[in-house]
Amino acid sequence: MAFLNENYLKLKAGYLFPEIARRVKAFGDANPAAASRLIRCGIGDVTEPLPPAVTAALHQAVDDLGRRETFRGYGPEQGYDWLRAAIGKSDYRDRGLDVADDEIFVSDGSKCDCGAILDILGHRNRIAITDPVYPVYVDTNVMVGHTGEADTSGAYAGIHYLPCTEANGFIPEPPAEAVDVIYLCSPNNPTGAAATRAQLEAWVAYARRHGSVLLFDAAYEAYITDPAIPHSIYEIPGARECAIEFRSFSKDGGFTGTRCAFTVVPKSLMARTESGESRPLHPLWLRRMTTKFNGVSYIIQRGAAALYTPDGRRQVRELVEHYLGNASLLVAGARAAGLKVFGGVNAPYIWVAAPAGYTSWAAFDKILNEANVVITPGSGFGSKGEGYFRVSAFNSRANAEEVSRRLQALKW
Ligand code: MLT
């Protein structure tokens, strides 16, 4: 009989969102009348249609594939040159940042890349992960065997947790001890906090001092409204020597179903071999992508490239402003209900302290049963998320207004 990967047996319950879906389905089955009132502010999934510039480009790309002269089969695994060039210019060089087109790898999602990046990192790294955190960072490390078992709070042996609390504004400082790989997400999922330049400078200085690699997830950078907050880790001098950046078209271009993202691996980023030799990570990621991935489809990459046209950029801005408008309504509603609220200003998530006496799941159940709204329990993001819940602003305006009203009507 074949052996299985026992690391999977260490994983806690289900992945958070399938677990929420299971509970919501059980609620709907038991309460069919209430189910029709249900508003989902759980998973951060976009609701608004793709920008018209994108749909036009998608249609055109389909036609391209239907004609002999413009048909294409396999594309470059790391992305078509024209998309990499548009990204490199608009997201980096036009902003004065030094990122070359061939340091950009187009993929089908940041979630996939955040997990896949472990392929090119060694197994002896000390891994630091914020708590609360996007669960993918933790679970992918568990799956590849970087951890021991979880304790009763859900914390895995072998991971260095960086607590994100009200006291540190949900942005952790670098630890006193040396760690090798650090996951940072700014603007943050789930707390909605965004790291300042000074905070990122401290992390880059730490990483350079210890030879660590920062895995910087900037999937929500389009939501930054404060002009002082960096959109990219490469705004910090020295980051090219210590950081990989993950970006996504999911939350700005509405590509959660369409799937397109990219990862930047600077050629100047080095890591060491067991024998102490310093080697660049870029060729390893290129090798990984060309071996395990066949690229995002031509059609979807054409759609993503349309996000960089003048029309596309304006339409993305409108989409982001729509969701940010929802976020302010939700913040206002939760505050009017007497709740303590964070985030929602530079991020599409609001992070709410559950009233005294409520655990995250107790708040989830109450809000589901009494307001018929689905939120995400903070404890699903880590033990330091206990006592909080996350409300996603990805919704129609009418739903955001209704959720704001229902939150105010709840009696705790
Ligand atoms: C979330 O709700 O945290 C996100 O939608 C998850 C994701 O982007 O994969």
Residues whose N, C-alpha, C, O or C-beta is under 5 A from the ligand:
A	BS01	MLT	G42 I43 G44 D45 K111 N189
